[in-house]
Amino acid sequence: IYKNLIRTMKKDGKFYQAQKVLKQMELDGMILDTEVYNIVLSTFKKNGNAFESLNLLKDMNSKHVIPDFLTYQSIIISCAEAGMWKEVSQVIQQMESDDIAPDVSIFTALIRAYGKGAQWEEAIRTLDTMRARNILPNQLSYNAAISACASNMRHKEAVSLFKEMKAANIARDIRSYNSVIYACRGQGKVDSAFEILEEMHGDNILPDVVTYNSLLSVCKTGGFWEESLEILKQMKVQSVKPNFTTYQTVIETCESGRKIDLATSLWEEMKEKGLLEKDKTNA
């Protein structure tokens, strides 16, 4: 009954309630086994509760409940989403000390953690570590590494990984393209960004609002206001709906180019579309 109750809470994202049920099970004198902990941890993983996950691992250790692969995977993913790369590394060490081998999902989570923690060099090194262990990086692994480079404006490294994917016959998806385009913004490499866009079309992958917003970020860095306006037009032609970030970036690019009338016109257009009142987080 308790396990089914926790599973229901997992489905509903009620992680605190799941933790309370776990405590009640203990008070009722029930044995807390690995399966029970894993159900609760999967609830935390779904909601990104890193610290709670780490505390549960400590609780398991203190009660001599043996963690398994799923235990470590849930904890590592929770910590990775929080950018807690040091903690992820430590948990992987404990995992290996328990003779549980990390797989591609574990190393990919580590790469994500490095990316969120501004450790792009370590993210790339992790790909090498995987290969040294005969664990082939997959699409998610490369996407995480490219994203790590993009977040830290490492254009050269991002493009290198992007090309490496193709050479390894690993399919590149829209996230691969969006991340490598976004990486171009560091040095305002507009030509490179548009070349990647053309390659994207060649792979029959349709650009989305994130693609165009990434392109606009590159144009903004380089001060290319005319190109920004052209991208905005192209979005409308392709039926890709501009969002708050789209307009904000184009307006700022026009302002930096001293095209105040254009910026004002776009602000009015943005206001008419009601974007000033909408959620501004869909970059």
N, C-alpha and C positions, 0 to 999 in steps of 0.2 A: 504493500500500500504506500509506504513512504517513498519508495523508489519511483513509483508511478506518479506520485504527487510532485516530486522534484522534476521529473521529466516534463510534466505539464507546465511547471513554472519556467523551465528552460525554454519551452516553446513560446511562452508569453513574455520572456525576457525579465522575469521577476527574480533577479539574482539575490537580492537581500532576503526575500522570503525563502528561497532555496537554502540559504545559509542558516536561517532560523529553524527550518525543518531538520537540517543536519544536527543542530544543537539539541533539538528536542529528541531526536533518535538516541543521542548520547545520554540524555537525562533519563530516558526510558530504559536504559540499560541494554540497548541494542548494539550489536557488533557493527562497527563502521568498517566496511571492507573497501578494497580498491575500486570496485564498481561504483559504490555510492559516491566516493570522492570524485571519481571521474565524471559522473553525471553533473555534480555541482560545478566542477571545473569547466565543463563544456558550456555551462550557463555563463560563467565568468568570461570565457573565451569569446562568446557571442557578443558580450557587452564591453569587452576590453578592460576588465577589472584586474589589472596587473598586480597591484599590491595585495588584493584579496587572494589571488591565485598563489602568490608566494607564501602568504600566511598559511594557506591550506597545506602547502607542501611541508612547511615546518610542522604543522599539526600531524600530518601523516608520519613524518619522521619520528616525532615524539611518541607516537602511539605504535610505532613499529609496523605500520601499514606499508607494504611494499609498493612503490610506484611502478607503473608499467609504461609502455610506449605512449599510450593515449594520455596518461597523466602528464608526462613531460611535454608532449606536443601541445596540449591545451595551455599549459603555463607559458611555454615559449612563445606561442602565438599572441597571448594576452600581453606579454611584456614587449614583444616586437612592435605591436600596434602603438604602444606608448613610447617607443623609441628608446627603451631601456636596454641598450646593447650590452652593457656590462653585466646586467642581471641575466640576460639571455645566454651570454657566454658562460656564466657561472653554472646555470642550470644544465647546459649542455655538458659541462665537465662532470657534474654529478650524474647525469644520465649515462655517460660513458663509464664512470666508475662503478655503476650498477650493471655494467656489461650489456647495455642497451645501445645499439648502433643508431646514430642519427641518419635519417634518410634525406632525400632531396627537399622534402617539405620543411624539415628542421633547418637546413642550411639556407633555404630561401627566406625563412622567417628571420634568420640572423642577418641576412643581407638587407631585409626591410628595416630591421632595427638599426643597422649601421646607417642606412639612408636617412632615417628620421632623426638620427643623432649626429648628423653632419660628418659622418666617418666614411666618406666616399671611397677612400683608398682601401680601407678594410673591406668594404663591400666588394670591390674588384678582387682583392686577394682571396676572399672566400670562394669565388668561382674557381680559382686555382687550387684551393684546398680540396674542393669537391672533386675536381678532375684527378688530383693526386690520390684520392681515395676510391677512384673508379666509380664515382657518383656523377652521372652526366647532368649538368645544369639543363633545365628545361625552359620553356617560354616564360614561366613565372619568375624563375631565377634571374634570367637576363633582364626582364622588365623591371625587376626590383633594383638591379644594379644600374641600369640606365636611369631610372628615376632618382637613384642616389646621386648620380653624376649631375643630372639635370637640376636637382634641388640646390646643388652647390656650384652651379654654372660652369661645369666642366664639359665644355662642348666637345673638345677633341676626344676625350675618353668615352663620352656618350656615343659619338658617331662610330668610334672604333668597335665598341660592343655591339652596336646596331649592325655593322657590317659582319661582325663575327657570327651573329645569329644566322645571317643568310648563308655564310660559308659552311656553317654546321647543319644546314637544312632544317633550322628551327623556325617554324612559322612566326612571322611578325604580325601582331594584331594592332588594333587601333591604339592600345596603350603604349606599345613599343614606339609607334610613330609620334604620338602626342608628346611623349617624354623626350624623345630626341629633338623634336622641334623646339620644345620648351628650353632645352639645354642651349640652343643657339642664342638665347636672349642675352647671355653674359657679355658677349662682345658685339651684339647687334648684327649677327651674321645672317642678314636677310636673304642673300643669294642661296646660302646653304639651306636655310629653312624652306625656301620655295622649291629647291631641288628635291628635298625630302617629300614635300607635298606632292610633287609630280610622280615620285616613286610610289607614293601611297596610292595614287590613282591607278598606276600601272599594276598594283597588286589587288585592284578592285576593292579597295577599302574606302568607304565613304567618310569624308571628314565630318566631325561633329562639332558642337559648340566649343568643346575643349580644344580641339585642333585649331580652330580659328582664333580663339582667345590666346593660345600659345603663340601663333603667328603674330598677332597684334602686340604681344609683349616684346617680341623680337623687334618689330617696327618701332615700338616706343623707345627702346634702348638706343636704336640707331637714329631716331628722329625722323623716320620716314612717314610723314603724315599723309602724303598722297597715296602711298601703298596701303596705309591703314583704311582710308576711305574706300579704296578699291576692294579690299577684303570685306568690308561691311556690305558693299553692293553685292559681292559674290555670295555672301551668306544668304541674302534675300533671294537671289536667283536660285540657289540650291535648296531653298526652303529650310534653312537652318536658322532657327529663331535666336536672334541676339539676346543676351541677358544683360544684367546690370554691369557685370565686369567687362563685357564687350564694349558697351558705350563709354564706360568710365575710362577704359584704356585708350580708345580713339580720341575722346575729348582731351585727355591729358597729352596725347601726342600732338594734337592740333595746337594746344596751348603752348607747348614747348617750341612749336614752329611759328608761334606768334600769329596763328590763324584764329583769332578770337571770335570772329563772326561765325566761322564754321563750328567752333566749339559751342557757341551759344545756341546755334541752330540744332545741333545734335542733342544738347541738353533739353531743349524744348521737345524734340522728338521722343526722347527718353521719358520725359514727363508725361507726354500724351499717351504713351504705351503703359503708363502706370508702373514703370520699373523702379521708380524712386521709393515706392511703398512696398515692393516685393522683397522676398528674401534675396540677399546679396552674396550668398555663399557659393553659388554654382559657377565657379570660375572655369 
